Amino acid sequence: MIVKRFKQTQRFRVIVGDACFYATAKQIRNGVGDFTKCNAATQKALDALEGYRSGDGVEMCSTGLGGTWEGLSVQLNMA
């Protein structure tokens, strides 16, 4: 399966624990701050959403997802 990547300019609402902010796919891939664990968690969430949307069922219409990566609760929603 080929994973369809988001355009670098795609904006997301990112929720990590109690913190909420907006970031582009490029910013998430490059790191959203200096907390390595948070960067890894948001990057893994983005990868998971891209992988999920690359399916051929109803998941192609997904606009967000939530889960736990690196021990942090992360939610991504397309903005």
Secondary structure in CASP SS format (residue, H / E / C, confidence):
PFRMAT SS
TARGET T0000
AUTHOR 0000-0000-0000
METHOD secondary structure of the structure
MODEL  1
M C 1.00
I C 1.00
V C 1.00
K C 1.00
R C 1.00
F C 1.00
K C 1.00
Q C 1.00
T C 1.00
Q C 1.00
R E 1.00
F E 1.00
R E 1.00
V E 1.00
I E 1.00
V E 1.00
G C 1.00
D C 1.00
A E 1.00
C E 1.00
F E 1.00
Y E 1.00
A E 1.00
T E 1.00
A H 1.00
K H 1.00
Q H 1.00
I H 1.00
R H 1.00
N H 1.00
G C 1.00
V C 1.00
G C 1.00
D C 1.00
F C 1.00
T H 1.00
K H 1.00
C H 1.00
N H 1.00
A H 1.00
A H 1.00
T H 1.00
Q H 1.00
K H 1.00
A H 1.00
L H 1.00
D H 1.00
A H 1.00
L H 1.00
E H 1.00
G H 1.00
Y H 1.00
R H 1.00
S C 1.00
G C 1.00
D C 1.00
G C 1.00
V H 1.00
E H 1.00
M H 1.00
C H 1.00
S C 1.00
T C 1.00
G E 1.00
L E 1.00
G E 1.00
G E 1.00
T E 1.00
W E 1.00
E C 1.00
G C 1.00
L E 1.00
S E 1.00
V E 1.00
Q E 1.00
L E 1.00
N E 1.00
M E 1.00
A C 1.00
END
